């Protein structure tokens, strides 16, 4: 039976590596072109969120002009921004 403590050094290195990955906000902007249904369905396809979460994001963008969709590493944020734009939505990313 192994009773040695877990390798603290390995865990610390992994935590430090995760802590240094810069994160980006994926932002949805309000527009006067797309229907609310199109926005909700697009968010569901891109992020795989439940309908109620997509409706909340859509309403926030509609009311405030901008809504936070996700906070994630750059490559994923760029992909999600590009996917939203492919659905004719206005989306940007910015550093966290």
N, C-alpha and C positions, 0 to 999 in steps of 0.2 A: 504494500500500500504506500503510495507516494504522499507524504505529508508536507512536502516543501511548499513554500508560499508561491503564489503566482508571480510570473516574471513582470515585476513592476516596470523595469526599464523598457521592455517591449511595449507594454500598454501606454507608457508615457510618450514614446516615439510615435505611436499610431495616433494618439490624441493630438500631439503637436502637429503632425502632418495634416490632419483634418482641420485644425484650427487655422492653418495658413492658406487654405483654398479660398480665394476671394469669391464672394457671393454677389449676385445681381438680382435686382427687382425686375420682374416682368410686369409692365404697366399697360392697362387697357385704357384708351382714351375714348371719350364720348364722341360720337359723330351723328350727323343728321341724315345719314344715308341708309344705314342698315336697320332692319326691324329688330325689335327686342327678341323675337323668336330666333332669328338668324344668329344673333349674338350669343344667346344661351346655348343653342345647338353647337355652335362653333367652339365655345369654351368646353363643352362636354366632350367633344371630339379631341381637342388638343390636350386638355389636362386630365381627362377621365374623371372629372369631379362629378358628384351627384348633382341632379338638376337644381335643388334648392341652393347649393353653393354657387352655381353658375348664375342663377337668378339674383343672388345677393351681389355678386361682382358686377353684373350688368346694371343693376339699380344704383350701385355706388358710383359707377362711371357716369350714368345718366344724371344723377343728382349733383355730383361733385366735379364732373369733368374728367375724372381720373380714378382708376381703381387698381389696387394691388392684386395681381393674380397669383404670383408665386415668388419665392426667394430661392435661388438655386445657383449652382456653378455656371460660369460664363457660357460654356458650350451648350448646356441644356437651355439656358435662358435665350441664347441666340436662336436655337431651334424652335422654341415655343413662340418667340416673337415672329419668326419667319412663317410659322404655320398659321398664326393669327392673321398676319398680313395676307397670306394666300387665301384666306376666307374674306378678304376685303375689309378687315378690321384695322383700326389704327392702334398700333402697339409699339412700345419702345422698351428698352432696358436701360438701367442705370445701376452704378455700383451701390451696394448695400452700405 
